[in-house]
Amino acid sequence: MKELEDKLALALQEIERLRLENQQLKQRLQLLATEELQNLSTADTLPQFSPSEVVQEPELVRSRKNVKGSVHNYSTPDEKIALFRSLFHGREDVYPVRWESKNGKSGYSPACHREWTAVCKKPQIKCSECLHREFLPVTDEVIAGHLDAKINRIIGVYPMLMDETCWFLAIDFDKQNWQQDASAVMKTCKEMNVPAALERSRSGNGGHVWIFFEQPTDASLARKLGCALLTKTMERRYQLSLESYDRLFPNQDTLPKGGFGNLIALPLQGAPRKEGNSIFVDEYFLPYEDQWSFLSTLPKMTLDEVEKSG
């Protein structure tokens, strides 16, 4: 009986793997078909370029292809958590955690040691205004819980630090044509030699383009870079409206008085990863086989590079 149960479990796992693979291939074919139609519709109107004028793939992209990262699938949990924290680095004195009510509503609230105790007055009083708040800091254990599908405690990050700097820029796409728009922005990143990573969001119906910095960078400068990428994309592909573009993270140049600024959900969430979501994908929206290796080989932008690109 046990042997039959094990065989059934393996068969179900294989069915799920094939389902996801089929879904990803359909997405790839759809993207290729869309791009082909766009190329055909603009072939007579776009200027022709000589071979010397064709934009070449940036050196930083070529140099990291087929390179195994210092952190990979078989690295220790501590190594993976250290890499994760070095990239998705925001406020560490407080972090948002996702909640879902019985009536189906969901959202994020700052993790607090005194949540729902006698002194907690949510939702009448905002967490940022509570006199009894005792926010929980980001720890390795918190990150481990986010990555572990068994625990399934999804957290986010407040990108803007207290001095109004940030360690990354994220561009959010969240509508029907998000793949088309995100793909166009990723191509602009390649043209401008901006290292970027594309994540399919938790729902699978949106995406985030992530760009990381070597040092804390003024939020205003990071957002200037994001606006430059969007503007360049619109100029290059004028037939795109970028309707799926939602916002930049950080979403403000300065920190709101008494607030935290906008939050963004962190990637590689344990449970959604099983559905092929909350993971990083290539230009055809197929997941990288080794998420950790991909992330560990992704360059970070220097302050000088951000200033020149923005």
N, C-alpha and C positions, 0 to 999 in steps of 0.2 A: 504493500500500500504506500509506504514511504517513497519507494522508488518511482511509482507512478506519479505521485504528487510532485516530486522533483522534476520529472520529465515535463509535466504540465507547466510548471513554473518557468522552465527554460523555454518551452514553446511559446508561452505568452510573452516573454521578454523579447524573443526573436520577432514575433508578430508586431510588437510595439516599435522595435527598431526599424523594421521594414516600412511601417506606416509613416514614421518620421522621415525616413529617407525618401519615400515617395512624395511626401509633402514638400520637402526641400527641393527636389528635382522639378516639381511643378512650378515652384516659385522662381527657380532659375530660368526655366523656359519662358515664363511670363515676362520676366525682366528683359531677357534677350529679345523677345518679340516686340516689346515696347520700344526698346532702343533702336531696333531695325526700322520700325515704322517712323520714328523720329528722324532717323538718318535719311530715309527715302523722302520724307516731306520737306526736308531742308536742303537736299542735295543741290537743287537748282538755284538756291538763294545764298548759300554760304560761300565765302570766298575760297579759292583754291590755294593750297600752300605747296611749296616745293619741299622735297624730302628734308632739306636742311632746316626748314622752319617748323617741322612737326615736333610737337612737344614730346620729349623723351621721358621715360620713366625715371623719377628721381633716384639718385645714387643710394639714398638711405633706404629706399624700398628694395632695390636690387640686392643690396648688401645683406639684408636680413632674411632673404628667401632661403628656405631649406636649412636654416641655422637653428640648431637646438639650443634653447635658452638655458641659462644657469639654473632656472627653476622649471620643473616639468611635472608631468603626471605622477612620476614616481618619487618626487621630492617629499620631504617630511612635512607634516602639517605646519610645523613652526616656520619652515621656509616659505610655504605658500602664504601663510598669514602675514609674514614680514613683507613679502612682495605686494600683497594686496594693500596693506596699510601704507606702503611707500608710494602707491599710485593714487588711491582714492582717499586722499588725505585732506580733511577739513577740520572743523572744530573737534577737539578731542575731549573737551570738558563736558560736552553734551551731545547727544545724538537722538534722532527721531526713530521711533519704532512703529511699525504698521499695526493697526488694529482693524477689526471687522466686527460689527455688531450683529445681533441676531436678526435684525430686519434687513440685513444686506448692505448697510452703509459701511464705508471703509475710509480710512485716512491715516495720518501719522501724527503722533504726539511725542514730545520730548520724554525720554525714559527718565522716570523720577522714582526715587526710593519711597516717597510718601504718596504715590498715586493711589487713589481710592481709600486712603486712610481717613481718620476723623477730620483732619485738617484740610483735606483736598476738597476744593469747591468747584471742580469742573462740572459742567461747562460754563457756569456763571462767571468765573474768573479765569482769564487766560493764564496759561502756564508761565508765560514770560512776565506776568504781573503778580504772580502769587508770592506772598511773603514767606510761605512755608516750604517753598520748593527746595528740593535736594536732588539735583540732576545727577544722573549716573554717567561716569566717564566711559570713553571707548577703551576697551581692553582686548587682549588676544582672545579671551573667552567669549566676548561679545561677537567678534568677527567669526569665530569658530561656529557659534550658534547660527549665524546668518548663512554660512556656507553649508551647514549640515541639514540635509533634507529631513532627517528624523526629528530635529528640533523645530525647524521651519519657523524661525523667528526673524522675520524680514525687517531689516533696518535701512535707514537712509543716512545721508550726511548733509551737514550745513557747510557748503563750500567756502563761504566768506569767513575769514578769521577776524578777530577783534580789531586788528590794525587795518582792516579793509583790503587785505591781500588774499590770494587764493593759490592753490597748488595745481589746479586744473581748470579747463574750460569744457563745458558740455553743451552740445546743441541738441535740442529735443524736437523730434518729429512724431506727430501723433494723429494722423488722419489716414484716409483710404490710400492716398498716393505716397505714403511715407517712404516706401522703398525707392521709388523713382527719384524723389527729392534728396533723400539721404545719399543715394548713389552719386548724384550730380555733385553734391558738396564734397564727398570723398574724392572725386576726380579733381576738383579744384584744389583740395589739400595736396594731392600729388603734384599738381602743376606748380604750386607755390612752395613745394618742399616742406610741407607742414606734416609731421608724423601724427597720424590719427588712427583711432580704432573705432569700429562700428559695432554697437551692441544691439541685438534685438531685445526689446523690452520684455517685462514680465508677462504681459498679456499676449505678446506676439503680434500686436496690432500697431506697433510703433517702434521707434529706435532712438538711440543716442549716439552722437559722434563725440568721442572723448579725445581731448588733447591735453597732455601733461607737461608740467614745467619743472625745470631743475631746481628752482628756488621759488619762494613765495613771490607772487607777481601782483601788482596793483589790479584790483578787480576792474577798474576802468580800462586799463590797458588790455586785459584779457578779453573784455567785452568788445573792445575796439577791433581786436583780432577776429572775433566771431563775426562782427558786422562786415569786415573786409572780405571774409570768406563767402558770406551770403551774397554780398554785392557782386563779387567777382563771378559767382555762379550764375546769377541772374544775367550778367552781361554776356557770359559765354554761352548760356543756353536760354536765350530770351523767350523761347516758347514755353519754358517752365514757369509756373506761377509760385512755386514753393508754398502752396496752400497748406501743406501738412506741417510746415514749420510752426512750432509753438513758442519756444522761448530759449534764452541762453541761461546757463548756470555758471557763475552767479547771475542773478537776474537784476541786480542793482549795482550801481557804482559805489554806493556808500551803505553802511550798515544802518538799518532802521533803528531809531532810538528805542532801546529796551527790547528789541526783537533779535531774531537770529538770521533773518534773510531767508530766501527760498531754499527748500531742501530738494534733493534728488535721491531717488531710490538707488541703492547700491546694486551692482550687477552680481552675477554668479550666485543667485539665490538658490538654495538647495532644492526645494520642491519644483519650482518652474524649470530648472535645468533638465529635469526628467522629460519635460514636454518640448525640449529644444528651444526654450526661451531664457531670457536673462543671461545670454551668452554672446560671445563675440563671433562675428561672421565675416566671410571674405566678400569680394566684390559681387559674387553671385549669391550671396546670402546663405552660403553653406557654412556650418560651424567649423571652426578650426578644430582639428582632431585633438590637439593638445593646447587647451586654453592658457595654461600656465607658461608654457614655452613661448607662445605668441606674445603674451604680456611682458615677459622678461626680456624679450628682444626689441620691444617698442621703445624708440628713443624719446627722450624728453627735450623740450625746447629750452634753450638758454634765454636769458632776459634780452640779450642782443637780438636773437632771432625773432622773438616775439615783437620787439619794437620795429624791426625791419618789415615784418610781414603785416603788422597792423597799420 
